[in-house]
Amino acid sequence: MKKGLKQTGHPSAQELASAPGIPSLDDLNKKPLAVIECFECIPCNPCENSCPFGAITIGETISNKPTLNPEKCKGCGLCISHCPGLAIFVIDMNFTPKTALVKIPYEFFPIPKVGTEVHCLNRLGEVITLGKIHLAQLTPSYNKTYVIEIEIPKEFAMEVRNIKV
């Protein structure tokens, strides 16, 4: 039996590899970019509408999976809080020589304070590393969803998707 998001609640390696919103590692190593882990063909397009640079495209059929144009993406993160599925992240692989910065949507309390060390979780909810809160921000454009920036060791940048406070 095929294992994937519908069977397990988390995407398989094949689903991750085939998602049109996930940039290549080569592109991620150039600049901060959005990573869109949207695997369902559902009628949704807030990410496309929220991007001021036209980097996210759904197309004429509103149930298409979003695609990312890395050339147009500025890594601003406006799309993060507009995704109702909490499926968009921004990754800066070059935050420091040894660390990456991962921006995630966050809808839990308490909101972590800047400088706090937190447990970082993978897609399965397992603790995989420690991280440090770099920023916890809520602005009117963030649609009542906080965006948390976490500094983590680079090797975990494509795996960290939540935190445990």
Stockholm file with secondary structure:
# STOCKHOLM 1.0

chainA/1-165         MKKGLKQTGHPSAQELASAPGIPSLDDLNKKPLAVIECFECIPCNPCENSCPFGAITIGETISNKPTLNPEKCKGCGLCISHCPGLAIFVIDMNFTPKTALVKIPYEFFPIPKVGTEVHCLNRLGEVITLGKIHLAQLTPSYNKTYVIEIEIPKEFAMEVRNIKV
#=GR chainA/1-165 SS CCCSHHHHSSCCHHHHHHCTTSCCHHHHTTSCEEEECCCCCCSCCHHHHHCTTCCEECCSSTTSCCEECTTTCCCCCTTGGGCTTCCEEEEETTSSSSEEEEEEEECCSSCCCTTCEEEEECTTSCEEEEEEEEEEECCGGGTTCEEEEEEEEGGGTTTCCEEEC
#=GC SS_cons         CCCSHHHHSSCCHHHHHHCTTSCCHHHHTTSCEEEECCCCCCSCCHHHHHCTTCCEECCSSTTSCCEECTTTCCCCCTTGGGCTTCCEEEEETTSSSSEEEEEEEECCSSCCCTTCEEEEECTTSCEEEEEEEEEEECCGGGTTCEEEEEEEEGGGTTTCCEEEC
//
